[in-house]
Amino acid sequence: MLFSWGGDCGAQQLLLFFLLHTFWEVGSGQIHYSVPEEAKHGTFVGRIAQDLGLEVGELVSRMFRIVSKSRRDYLEVNVQNGILFVNSRVDREELCGRNPVCSIHLEVIVDKPLQVFHVEVEIKDINDNPPIFPVKEQKLFIPESRLPDSRFPLEGASDSDTGFNALLSYRLSASDYFILEIKSKNDQSKLVELVLKKPLDREEIPEHHLILSATDGGKPELTGTVQLLITVLDVNDNAPTFERSEYEVKIMENAAPGTLVIRLNASDADEGINREILYSFNSLAPPVIKDKFHINPNTGEISIQGLLDFEDVNSYEIRVDATDKGTPLFIGHCTVLVEVLDANDNIPNISITSLSLPVREDAPPGTVIASIRVSDRDSGPNGQVTCSLSSLGPFTLVSTFRNYYSLVLEGSVDRESVPAYELVVTAKDGGKPALWATASVSVAIEDVNDNAPAFEQPVYTVFVKENNPPGSHIFTVSASDPDAQENALVSYSLVERRVGERPLSSYVSVHSESGKVYALQPLDHEELELLQFQVSARDAGFPPLGSNVSLQVFVLDENDNPPVVLPPHSGSGAAGVAGTELVSQSVTAGHVVAKVRAVDADSGYNAWLSYELQPESGVGRNPFRVGLYTGEISLTRALEESDGPRQTLLVLVKDHGEPALSTTATVRVSVVENGQTSKTFSGASGISAKVGMGKEPALVDVNVYLIIAICSVSSLLVLSLLLYVALRCSSPPQASYGPSKPTLVCSSEMGSWSFSQQRRQVCSGEGAAKNDLMAFSPNLPPCPVSGERGQKQEAGLDSSGKVGDY
């Protein structure tokens, strides 16, 4: 590659530069080129298409392009030949400053298929910047009394180039009085001093004009110069001197303004006013020195007047001049190196990133919730930060890297117990006293479906009156689910089964949202006394959870069945058809003529029957009566001829329901002579006792037995009623009772009766609870004495628990 540029004097010979190194870096995918700075437009850099293995003819079709991070397009590619060339002037100092390595990174992109290549173009430094002094003229005031070998520091030059191009050498113009001495501090810094060779004579030469030249190490060499104006002072021939040329001081960064840094002491061998010294910062001291420090011109005390910050600047170099008051002025110099020590004045910083919230309550231990980074601008122990978790909960901090932590779940969480955790992360440094910072992390727990709906009790008992209207509300079930949102949304359904020959869903239904249970059809106590089924509650979570509850629906009886008279006094109609009973004309009062038997399909009060003899119009004193609860028709007096040969009796059979239902039975009684009774009486009346002709003692015995039996039954009934009243008054009310079994009490041959005391809590939703006394119809056959009695008694109980006469 050939480069050329011209100076002010015209065209100069073109300089030949070539590409120093082009290679592929194995495994990195990069191509490296180098080009000198200040190259002209069009300067060849490299055959980039060939080096990338691309066909030149495909560059346009594959949309070959380069992308640079620079603000200017320094380089460009000719897509016709695949050559990378310089597009605009590159100034290395402008692009990279004083960095030893300067390069431009290019991304080469082609499509079809998409490929990305990385190219590094190193910008080589050329010696295009001459050394520059900070001022055009340096003035020195040197008294004539200064002795030979006296030294006077000069400000050196600086070069913006790097490497050898910035390596400076100094040269002083010819002088009989002065020489130049260079002391190297390091590779880039040199101390330039002017040394007096022989005493000065102001009367001979009052001023000296010298030229200081600085030449860099580039090819070609570039030179910078500065004028030295040396004024020779008279009389005051001793300059102030410090004890040392350099002082080192350490001070804390949190030192308050006004804190003394150092007290300097310079001495002057002169006397009088020539030895009085004023202290000041060197005139070339940077502004930051004057902002941070103050020097007392009379005492030489340097104190702090601004705030020091170790994190911004950790050291200062202060050049101090000591100037006497003689004429001319004599100046002494020293350097104060101030090292700023770190103080624990920065609190730690906490940065929380990568939050993974909310946390599912089924998250396993070890789940990472957040990434935490802590930092401290201080240094040493003051910048060493430890992190801790100060809140309770199943969480811990795990150190993953220096100053990096992970917030980790170390145990199980339950949203129903604790829906959210407020965690506090504390970062504490190692300073004394220690500083700390806190940050809050709110960890919400996300619900999962881990709780099934639950009922308050496993079984509910419901009492419903029969003949309810279809669709009536009989009960409401309610289940609770401690989960949230759809996991707590409960729906209800029936657990289907068959009730006899019919499905359960034909009897009842349940509302899926409210849990209300409805009876779909009227219930019949005589058909179904107890309906048992289950209701299922299921939530809407995934997977759904559920539970069941059992319902026992007792169907309470209502008085919807009238009494039915059994043969021989029954018929197909509502009222019984007349049956004929034969009675001897000679029977006496108390003789049982006939017995009316009736049953009621209801239960309790509704099945408790009573019998009444209806009076006949136009008939005088009736010689017959009927037992209130036995249905036995007996004579109240002896029959008379005026009674007539035939009597028609109308018996009203009535239950105790509300309202009461009744039916009637018609009994025809025929009075026969004594001789005819022996043949027909027993079969017609249905009573086992026979009435003999002319046997009065036998009839008397039967009457005596009947009287005794009636008295016994009456006494037992009165005692039972008294006992019931006493128990009812003394027992406390109960919340709910189930149906109890009936108790059977038997009496004599004259008849039998039974009663059952039941207390029921009616829970149909239509009214308050009602305690019922239920008594069964006294229409039982005579109680047997032996074991046969138990069998007959059991035969009197039908499948529904009712007692009837057969």
TAVENSUL-V499284 format. One line per field, one symbol per residue. ss: DSSP state (@ for helix, = for strand, . for the rest). phi: phi as a letter, one per 30 degrees, with the letter a starting at -180 (. if undefined). psi: psi as a letter, one per 20 degrees, with the letter a starting at -180 (. if undefined). A space follows every 50 residues. Layout:
ss = ???
phi = ???
psi = ???
//
This chain:
ss = .==...=..=....==......===....=======.......===.@@@ @....@@@......====......====....====.....@@@@@.... ..========....==========.......==...=======....... ====..==....@@@@..====.....=======.....=======.... ......=========.......===========.......==...===== ==.......====..==....@@@@.=====.....@@@@@@===..... ====..........==========......===========.......== ===.....==.......========....@@@@.=====.....====== =..======..........==========......===========.... ...==...=======......=====..==....@@@@.======..==. .==@@@.===.....====..........==========......===== ======.......==.............======.......====..==. ...@@@@.======.........===.....====.....@@@..===== =====......===========.@@@@@@@@@@@@..........@@@@@ @@@@@@@@@@@@@@@@@@@@@@@@@@@@@@............===..... ..=====..=.........=..==............@@@@@@@@@.=... ..=...
phi = .cbabccdcjdcddcccbddabaccdicibccbbaddidddjddcadddd ddicdddcdddchdabbbdddcddbbbdddbicdbdcbeccddddbicdd cbbcccccbbchddbbccbccdcddcdcbddbddbdbccbcbdddddeid cbdcddcbbddbiddcdcbcbcddadcbbcbcccdadcbbccbccddbec bdddbdbbcbbccbbdcdbddcbbbbdcccccccidcbcdbcdbdbbcbc bddcddejddcacdbcbbddbiddcdcccadedcdddddddcbbcddcci dcbdbbccbedcbcabcccccccdcdbddcbcbabccccdcdcdcbddcc bcbhdcbdcddcddejddcacbbcabddbiedcdcccbcccdkdbbccdc aeibbbdbdcbdbbdddbdabccbcccbdcdbddcbbbbcbccdcddbdc bdebcdbdbccbcbddidddiddcabcbbcbddbhddcdcbcadddacci ccddddcbbbddcdidccddbdcbedcbdbccabcccbdcdbddcaacbc bccccddbdcbddbddecccadddcdddccccbddcdcdjdddabccbbb ddbiedcdcbbbcddcdicddddcbbdeccidcbdcaddbdddidbbccc cccbdcdbddcbbbbcccccdbddddddcbdddddicddccddicddddd dddddddddddddddddddddddddddddcdddcdabcdcddccbcbddd lbabbbcbbbcdcciclddbccccbdddccdedddcddddddddddcddc iccbcb
psi = qpqqqqahjaprpppoqrogpprpopiikqpprqqqrjqrpippgrnhgg hikqphijhghjlpqqpqiqiqnhqrpoihikpprphrpoohhhgicjph ppqppqpppqrmrpqpqpppopoppqmjpqqpqhqhppppooqiiqqqjq qoqqprrqpiarbhijoqqqppqpqihqrpppppgahipqopqppphrqq ohhgohqporppppprjrorqqqqqqpoooppqrfojpqqqrhqipqpqp qqhjpqpippgqoqoqqpirrbhiipqpqrqqhjpqhhghhhqppohhij pprpiapqohhgpjqqoppppoprjrorqppqqrpoooppqpqmjpqqpp pprlpnqrpqijpqqipphqpppqqpirrbhhjopqprojqqrlqrppph rojpqpoqpiaqqohhgohqpoqopppprjroqqqrqqppoooqppqqnj pqqpqhqhppppppqrkqqpjqphrpqpqqoiaqchijopqqqqoprpoc jqqhiigrrpphghjppqpirpqohhgohpoprqpppprjroqqqrrqqp poopoqqqnjprqppqqjjraiahqqqpqpppqqiiqaqipogrpppqqp iarchijoqqppppqqpjpcopjqrpphihjpprqirqqrhiiriqpopo poppakroqqqrrqppppppprrhhihhhigghhhjphpqoqpjmhhghg gghghgggggggggghgghggggggghhhhpqqqhpqrprqqpppqbaih arrqqpoqppoomijiarqppqoppqpllqrqpqhahhghghghhipahj jqprp.
//
